Amino acid sequence: MAIAPIVILAAAALIVQTYMHSRKAALGGGISLSLAIIALTFRTVDLSVCSYIPMGTHFLWHLLNALVLYRLLIAATRFRA
């Protein structure tokens, strides 16, 4: 059973709930979720594209995940209750 769709739906639900309180925080959450989905896509297609891109796309998985973590930490400090 794939857990990624469940996590994505839960994150989207949290973003919708956040929108009711702060549009800015919800936008940040939406951008972070989008980056995480793009990172997961790079991680998923890594083995398939290795013949076309010799170094693969796994490094993009790490870079985008680091960016997502950075954005979420900034949001956690900026939008505390």
N, C-alpha and C positions, 0 to 999 in steps of 0.2 A: 504494500500500500504506500503510495507516494504521499509524503507529508507536506511537500511544498505548496500544493493548492490550498490545503487547509490553513497553513500559516499565512498565505497571501490573502485569503478571504477574511481571516481574523484581523489582519493588519488593516485591510480596507474598511472593515466595520469600525475599528478604533478611529480611523481617520474621519469617517462620517460622524462619529460621536464627538470628536474633537472639533469638527467644523462648527458645531453648535455653540461652542465656547470661544473659539479663536480661529478665524479664517487663516491667519498667518501661520499658526502652528500646524493647522491641517494641510496647508500648502507645503510646508516643510516636510511633513510626514509623507505626503504623496510623492514628492520628489525623491525622498529616501527610499520609499517602496519601489518606485520606478527604477532607481539605480540598482537596487537589490535584485530585481527581476532581470535586468540586463546582465548583471554579474552572474546570476544563475544560468542564463542563456549561454554566456561565454564558457562557463564551466561544463555545461552539457555538451556543447559542440566541439570541445577541445580535441578529443581523439579523432573526430571525423575530419577536421581541417588540418591535421598535422601534416598530411601529404602536400597540402597547398601552402601552408604557413609553417615553415620548419620549426620555429620556436613555439608554435601553438598559441593558444589564447588563455592558458591557465594563469599567466601573470596578470591578465586583465581582471580575472576573478578576484585576485588578491588586491589589486589597486582599487577596484570599485567597492569591494567590501570595506576597505580602509576608509574610503570616502563616505560610505554609508555610516560607519561607526562614528566618524568625525562629526557628521551632520547631526546624528542623533544625540551625541554628547553635548554639542552646542545647544540644540533644542532643549535638552533636559535642564541645562543651566539657565537658559533664557526664559523659558516658559514654565517655571516652577509655580506651583499653586500657593 
